[in-house]
Amino acid sequence: METNRYASEKISKLQAQGNLRQKSRFRKWTPLTIEEFHGFLAIVLNMGIIKVPEIEDYWKTSWVSQIPFFSRIMPRDRFELIFWMLHVSHTEGSTQKRIDKVSMLMNTSSSEVPTLLLSQTRLGSR
C-alpha cells in the first residue's frame, strides 16, 4: 500500500506551493492503518449493495433514512480523505500497467470478503 507515502507527498507538495488552506481536510490526515483500510473496503463493498443518490447519504442521521453501518465503521470525512488519498502502487518511474497496480485487491479471494465484512461489522458495533 502506498497510500500513506502518497498522502505525505501530496500534502507536502501542497504546503510547498502555498496551496494548503488553513481549513483544508488534508490537514486532518493521519496514517491509514490496515484496520481502517479493511473498514474502508467494507464500506465500498456495501455501497455496491445499498444504493443511495449521493455518497453523503450513507452517513445521514435522519431517523427516516439513516444507515448506521457506515457511520459505525468510520466518519464520512475520514472515508472521503482515504478515498482521495488511496494509492495502491508507487507510480513514479513505474512501468507497470494500471491493472497490475490493483492486482493485490483483485486477487483477494471471494472467501475472504465475508470475513472482512463480518469483522468490520463487529468493529462498527462497539
C-alpha positions, 0 to 999 in steps of 0.5 A: 500500500502506498497510500500513506507515502502518497498522502505525505507527498501530496500534502507536502507538495501542497504546503510547498506551493502555498496551496494548503488552506488553513481549513483544508481536510488534508490537514486532518490526515493521519496514517491509514492503518490496515484496520481502517483500510479493511473498514474502508473496503467494507464500506465500498463493498456495501455501497455496491449493495445499498444504493443511495443518490449521493455518497453523503447519504450513507452517513445521514442521521435522519431517523427516516433514512439513516444507515448506521453501518457506515457511520459505525465503521468510520466518519464520512470525512475520514472515508472521503480523505482515504478515498482521495488519498488511496494509492495502491502502487508507487507510480513514479518511474513505474512501468507497470500497467494500471491493472497490475497496480490493483492486482493485490485487491483483485486477487483477494479471494471471494472467501475472504470478503465475508470475513472482512465484512463480518469483522468490520461489522463487529468493529462498527458495533462497539 
